[in-house]
């Protein structure tokens, strides 16, 4: 199970750090993805960490230079550090392991809300 936290409301240019904490397994054994679902939009992959050495690390073009992914194996947690936030970053953020489930995580995950005002 993965639980997201750390969302909130900030003004444009602000920062937030999201946490994705695992239970029942070790995060370092799987690639972990962060997804965003904005109102009326699809579930978009924002980042993917490469813990399995498959070379599939990924970061959405629109967040490059602003978002970074890190991991604390001792805390069994993956972080998404979001800096210089923009209104278009607004949405519900979810985390999930790879391989992806048949149903997108945005349809069943808990998520954490991020709201960026201009």
C-alpha positions in Angstrom: 0.0 0.0 0.0 1.1 3.5 -0.8 -0.1 6.6 1.0 0.4 10.2 -0.4 0.7 13.3 1.8 2.1 16.8 1.7 -0.3 18.6 -0.6 -1.7 22.0 0.1 -2.5 25.4 -1.3 0.3 27.8 -2.3 0.8 30.8 -4.5 2.6 30.6 -7.7 6.4 30.4 -7.2 6.0 28.5 -4.0 7.1 25.0 -3.0 5.7 21.8 -1.7 7.1 18.4 -0.9 4.9 15.4 -1.5 5.5 12.1 0.3 4.6 8.6 -0.8 5.0 6.1 2.0 4.9 2.4 1.4 3.8 -0.4 3.7 4.0 -4.1 3.1 6.9 -3.8 0.7 10.2 -2.0 0.1 10.0 1.0 -2.2 13.6 0.3 -3.5 12.3 -2.9 -5.1 10.0 -1.1 -7.5 10.0 1.9 -9.8 7.6 4.4 -8.3 5.6 6.9 -10.3 3.9 10.2 -9.4 0.8 11.0 -11.3 -1.4 14.1 -11.6 -5.0 14.5 -12.3 -6.2 18.0 -13.0 -10.0 18.7 -13.1 -11.4 17.5 -16.3 -8.1 16.2 -17.5 -6.5 12.8 -17.8 -4.2 11.0 -15.3 -0.7 12.1 -16.3 2.6 10.5 -15.3 4.7 13.3 -13.8 7.7 11.2 -12.8 9.1 7.7 -12.5 12.0 6.7 -10.4 14.3 4.0 -11.6 14.9 1.6 -8.7 15.1 -1.5 -10.8 17.9 -0.4 -13.2 15.7 -0.5 -16.3 16.7 3.0 -17.4 13.1 4.2 -17.5 13.5 7.2 -15.2 11.1 9.9 -16.4 10.2 13.5 -15.7 7.4 15.3 -17.5 8.8 18.0 -19.7 6.7 20.8 -18.1 8.2 20.1 -14.7 11.9 19.6 -15.6 14.1 22.0 -13.7 11.3 22.5 -11.0 10.4 19.1 -9.7 12.8 16.5 -8.3 12.3 13.0 -7.0 14.2 11.6 -4.1 13.8 8.6 -1.9 14.6 7.6 1.7 14.8 3.9 2.0 15.0 4.0 5.8 11.6 5.7 5.8 10.3 3.6 2.9 9.2 6.9 1.3 9.5 8.5 -2.1 9.4 12.3 -2.3 8.4 14.7 -5.0 9.9 18.1 -4.4 8.0 20.7 -6.3 9.6 24.2 -6.6 8.5 27.3 -8.5 5.0 26.0 -8.7 2.7 27.2 -11.4 -1.2 27.2 -11.6 -1.0 24.5 -14.2 0.6 22.2 -11.6 -2.8 22.2 -9.8 -4.3 18.8 -9.4 -4.6 15.7 -7.3 -1.2 13.8 -7.1 -1.0 10.1 -6.7 1.8 7.6 -6.4 1.9 4.0 -7.6 4.4 1.3 -8.3 5.3 -0.1 -11.7 4.2 -2.2 -13.5 1.0 -0.1 -13.8 -2.3 -1.5 -12.7 -4.9 -2.0 -15.5 -7.0 0.8 -13.9 -5.2 4.2 -13.6 -4.2 5.0 -10.0 -6.1 8.3 -10.4 -9.3 6.2 -10.3 -8.6 4.4 -7.1 -5.8 6.0 -5.2 -6.2 8.3 -2.2 -4.1 11.2 -3.6 -3.1 14.5 -2.2 -4.5 17.8 -3.4 -2.1 20.5 -4.7 -3.6 23.9 -5.5 -1.5 26.7 -6.9 -3.0 30.2 -7.2 -1.7 32.9 -9.4 
